[in-house]
Every structure is written in structure tokens, then in C-alpha cells.
Amino acid sequence: MGIQSDSSQTNSLFQALKLKLLSPEQVRHIDHVLASLGDYGEVHLIVQRGELRYINKVESFKVWKSEPKK
């Protein structure tokens, strides 16, 4: 017996998770979007007719520094 390939291990993992809606490719894409967020952000998953249709990425940036209270 040889060592299981990465894709084979990934497929086994996804089968074990018994996902009902997301494919392995969609999960990877969502993870990529999450990893690309800065310090402040949100990811919205938009589902239409029972299918993931859109991933909306919202990023916020702090434009000023908070001054310490005196």
C-alpha cells in the first residue's frame, strides 16, 4: 500500500463531512476569500434556489487612530 495522495485525502475528508450544499472547490474558494480579508471584514454567502450563487466580500478600514482618553 502506498501513501494516499493529497487529492484522495481531500476527497475522503469531504465524504466524511457529508456536506449537503458545498463542493470541495466552493469550500476552497470560501477559505481563500476569508484568508484575503484584512483586519476587519465580512464574507456573505448568497444562496438562491438552494445553491450557493455569490460570495460577497466586505472589507472595512480604520481611517484614523483612536486617541487615548485623558
C-alpha positions, 0 to 999 in steps of 0.5 A, a space after each residue: 500500500 502506498 501513501 494516499 495522495 493529497 487529492 484522495 485525502 481531500 476527497 475522503 475528508 469531504 465524504 466524511 463531512 457529508 456536506 449537503 450544499 458545498 463542493 470541495 472547490 466552493 469550500 476552497 474558494 470560501 477559505 481563500 476569500 476569508 484568508 484575503 480579508 484584512 483586519 476587519 471584514 465580512 464574507 456573505 454567502 448568497 444562496 438562491 434556489 438552494 445553491 450557493 450563487 455569490 460570495 460577497 466580500 466586505 472589507 472595512 478600514 480604520 481611517 484614523 487612530 483612536 486617541 487615548 482618553 485623558 
